[in-house]
């Protein structure tokens, strides 16, 4: 039975960082309490993606945190990650499940209740719902209201994480919504001290009663 904790779901962004600094920031986030880590690389070749993923995996295994590969089922399978996260334009969840097997963690991005219900039916293990706020990443975003987020949380039996522009100053908007965790990129990746940023996010989320 696969076990994973989505409370502080850290999504990487290597833009502007050399590899050494990128890996340092990832380890800082892991030290600070990141409970799940997604490696997101939109522009690397398959070979580059696999090579970087192996280095990141060395760190995540050190802290006993599952590594999730964004989009790429082939990369996740090739380098032995614990999971993959699929968007609405990526491989369908049920096909990914056939390829990866039952022990792989498969997450899905959803923005509506029908999309969420379909992802559950196809075998997703958790959902990422958003964007709650505009983001500074290169990923195209369509905003999702907190009302829709709440509806999705109440409609599905699997963990639901809020994603999109979330940080310590604005996660108050999630108060009262039964999310399983938050997904963050810039709030940790671009922080002066990623470890401290991760710890502060966890502290603020607990104060708000998010988990």
N, C-alpha and C positions, 0 to 999 in steps of 0.2 A: 504494500500500500504506500503510495507516494505521499510524502509529507512536505508541506511548504507553508511559509508564513508571508503573507503579502502586506503586513502592516506598513513597512517603509520599503517601497519598491523603487529602487534607484535605477534610472535609465541613463546610460552614458551618452556623451557627445564629445567626440575627440577633436572637434573643430578648434583650431588655434593652438593645439598642444602637440609637443613632440611626444614620442612614445613613452619615454621615461617619466615625464611629468604626468601624462595621462594615466599610466599605471600607478603612480604615486597617489594621485587623487582617488582612484578607485580603492586602493587599500585604505586610505584615510576614511572613506565612506563606509567601508566594511568595519573598520575599527569603531566607527561612530554608531553602528547598529543597523545598517542597511540589511534587511532580512531577505531580499530577493534582488538579483541584479540582472538587468537586461543590457546586453551589448547591442547597440544600434549603430550600424554602419551602412549608410546609403550609397556611398561612392567608391568603396573599395572593390577590387577584383575578388573573385571567389578565393583565390590563393592567398591574397592579403588578409581577407576576412578570417579564414581558417587559422592563419599564423597568429594573428592578434588574439583571436578567441582562445587559443591554447595558452597564451601567456596570461590572459585574464582568468582563465579557468584555474590556473595554478594558485592565484590569489583567492578566488572564491572557495576553493576546496580547503585552503588553509583556515578559513573562517566558517567552514561548514554552511555556506550559503549557496543555494542552487543558482546555476548560470542559465539564463534564458537568452536565446538568440532571436533577434528581431527578424521577422519575415522569412528567413532562409532555412527551410527544412533540410536542404542538402548540407548546409554548413553545420547545423546543429547535430545532424547524424554523423557527419564526417569527423568532427572533433570531440564528440562524446559529451555534449552539453546535457544538462538535466531537462531542458525544455525549449520551447519555441513559442513566440508570440506572433499571431497572425492578424493582419488587418482585413478590411472588407474586400480588398482587391488581391489579397494573397491566396495561397492554396486553401481550399475549403477545409474546415476542421476535421471532418470525417475522413477525408482522403489522407490528411497528415497523420491521423490516428492509425490508419491502416499501415502507413509506412513506418511510423515511429514506435508503435506498440503501446500497450496500456500503461507502462511505467513512466512514459514521458509526460512531463507537465506541458499542457497546451493551453495557452491563453488566447483570448480573442478581443479585438477592439469592437465595441458596439456603441451606437449612438441613440438607438430607439428601443422600445420594449420588444417589438417584433424581432429585431436583429438579435437582441439578448436571448429571447426564447429559442430562436433558431440555433444560436451558438451552443446553448445548453443541450438541445436535442441532438446536435451533431457530435457532442462529446467534449466540449470545452471544460477545463478545470477551473478557470477563473475568468473574469471579464475586466477590461479596462474601459472606463466610460468617460468621455469628454470630447472636446476640450472644455473644461469649466471656465478657464480664462484664456485669452490670447497667449500664445507662446512665442519664444524667441528662437526656437529651434527651426531647422530647415524643413521640418515635416509640415505638410499642408494641414491646416486645422479648420474644423467646423465646430462652432461653439454648441455646447449642450447645456441646457438649463439645469439648475439644481433640482427643480421639480421632476424633470425627466430622470435624473440620477436616482432620486428617491423612489420613483415608480419602478425603475429597473431593479433596485435593491430589494424591493418588496415582491417582485415578480419571479425571481430566480432563486434556486437553492444553493448556488455556488458563490464563492467570494466575489465581491464587486469592489473595484478600486477606482477612485476618482483620479483623473489625469488632466493635465493642461494648465500650465502657468501657476501651479500651486507653490506657495512658499509659507514661511512662518507667519507672515503678516496677513495673509488672506484666507487661510484654511478655516477661519471662523465661519465662513459661508457653509461649511459642511456640518456644522453643529446640528444635531438632531436627525441626521441622515445615517442609516445603518450601514455605512461603508465598512469594508473589511480592512481598508488601508488606503494610503495615498501613493501615487506615482509622481516622482519628481525628477527633473533633469537639472535645470539651471540653478535651482535653489541649493544644490549640493555641488554640482559640477563647476559652477563659476564662483563659488564661495571662496573667500580668502583662506578659510580653514574648513575644509570639507568635513572633517571629523566632528568639529564643534557644531557645524550647521546641521549635520545628521542628528546629533544628540538633542539639539534645540527643537528640531521638528518633532521628534518623538515626544519630548516633554510637553510641547504645546498641544499636540494631538491628544495626549493623555489628559491634560487639563480640560480640554474641550469634551472629553468623554467619547472620543471617536473610537477608542478601543480600550 
